[in-house]
Amino acid sequence: MPDLMLGSLSTPIEAILFDKDGTLLDFTAMWGFWTDCVMENFREELAARGLQFNAAEIPHIWGTFHDEQGRMNGYDVRGPLAMGTMEEVYAVLTWHGYRAGLSWAEAKIIVRECLLQAEYAMNKERPAQPLPGVLAFLEQCRSKGLKMGVVTADETENALSHLKWMGIESFFSVVVGTDQVGRGKPFPDMLLLVCERLGVPAARVVVIGDTDGDMEMARAAGAAWKIAVGEPAHIKLADLTVRSFDELLEVEVNR
């Protein structure tokens, strides 16, 4: 077990569960590519129907930041894209289509088509990139005999693809997406399901994520420890916040 946790826990740790986006992989590289594809297709579909799509609204749709060329270059860890399920993300964009003048039914059809086009582009480009220190941390956990799993707001099939693109799928015994449970994050359902499949009680699990949704899921499930990867000012519910896995590894070495 990573040393930084041992001194604070009375119960032995048997497993570490990871969020995927923004934790294992570079959120902006992955979902920036996807967001740019979806929004460009959405704008073109509206324009073809004589409807306007105000570019100034884009950051407010999913909680994203953009450069001068309109490309996504950051995100709000409290926003829908970071914390929402895929169905919630779809619904938000559908609402904006309705606001732009589409019927609700037409907006749903267009959004689904835009998402299919973006998925095709993603499968071709494979923009998933592991964050610094991830591979070394996973290898260390495996060397210590820890079980590992993934709990993600993404759908399971997509998550498995992204892990394979990064070449890290072999580290994880279980991958659970939001499509496998009735309630996604911040509810505890996914974490409890992974624990059941791993044969490990939640009280012997550490959760690592990048949002307070991950931290609240861990708290509600009764996980032993909650670690956030990101800016401490943006994450309030973690037991420990580090800016990167490199920092987490460094803390362990220095303990």
Rosetta blueprint (number, residue, H / E / L):
1 M L
2 P L
3 D H
4 L H
5 M H
6 L H
7 G L
8 S L
9 L L
10 S L
11 T L
12 P L
13 I L
14 E L
15 A E
16 I E
17 L E
18 F E
19 D L
20 K L
21 D E
22 G L
23 T L
24 L L
25 L E
26 D L
27 F H
28 T H
29 A H
30 M H
31 W H
32 G H
33 F H
34 W H
35 T H
36 D H
37 C H
38 V H
39 M H
40 E H
41 N H
42 F H
43 R H
44 E H
45 E H
46 L H
47 A H
48 A H
49 R L
50 G L
51 L L
52 Q L
53 F L
54 N L
55 A H
56 A H
57 E H
58 I H
59 P H
60 H H
61 I H
62 W H
63 G L
64 T E
65 F E
66 H E
67 D L
68 E L
69 Q L
70 G L
71 R L
72 M E
73 N E
74 G E
75 Y E
76 D L
77 V L
78 R L
79 G L
80 P H
81 L H
82 A H
83 M H
84 G L
85 T L
86 M H
87 E H
88 E H
89 V H
90 Y H
91 A H
92 V H
93 L H
94 T H
95 W H
96 H H
97 G H
98 Y H
99 R H
100 A H
101 G L
102 L L
103 S L
104 W H
105 A H
106 E H
107 A H
108 K H
109 I H
110 I H
111 V H
112 R H
113 E H
114 C H
115 L H
116 L H
117 Q H
118 A H
119 E H
120 Y H
121 A H
122 M H
123 N H
124 K H
125 E H
126 R L
127 P L
128 A L
129 Q L
130 P E
131 L L
132 P L
133 G L
134 V H
135 L H
136 A H
137 F H
138 L H
139 E H
140 Q H
141 C H
142 R H
143 S H
144 K L
145 G L
146 L L
147 K E
148 M E
149 G E
150 V E
151 V E
152 T E
153 A L
154 D L
155 E L
156 T H
157 E H
158 N H
159 A H
160 L H
161 S H
162 H H
163 L H
164 K H
165 W H
166 M H
167 G L
168 I L
169 E H
170 S H
171 F H
172 F L
173 S L
174 V E
175 V E
176 V E
177 G E
178 T H
179 D H
180 Q H
181 V L
182 G L
183 R L
184 G L
185 K L
186 P L
187 F L
188 P L
189 D H
190 M H
191 L H
192 L H
193 L H
194 V H
195 C H
196 E H
197 R H
198 L H
199 G L
200 V L
201 P L
202 A H
203 A H
204 R H
205 V E
206 V E
207 V E
208 I E
209 G E
210 D L
211 T L
212 D H
213 G H
214 D H
215 M H
216 E H
217 M H
218 A H
219 R H
220 A H
221 A H
222 G L
223 A L
224 A L
225 W E
226 K E
227 I E
228 A E
229 V E
230 G L
231 E L
232 P H
233 A H
234 H H
235 I L
236 K L
237 L L
238 A L
239 D L
240 L E
241 T E
242 V E
243 R L
244 S L
245 F H
246 D H
247 E H
248 L H
249 L H
250 E H
251 V H
252 E H
253 V H
254 N H
255 R L
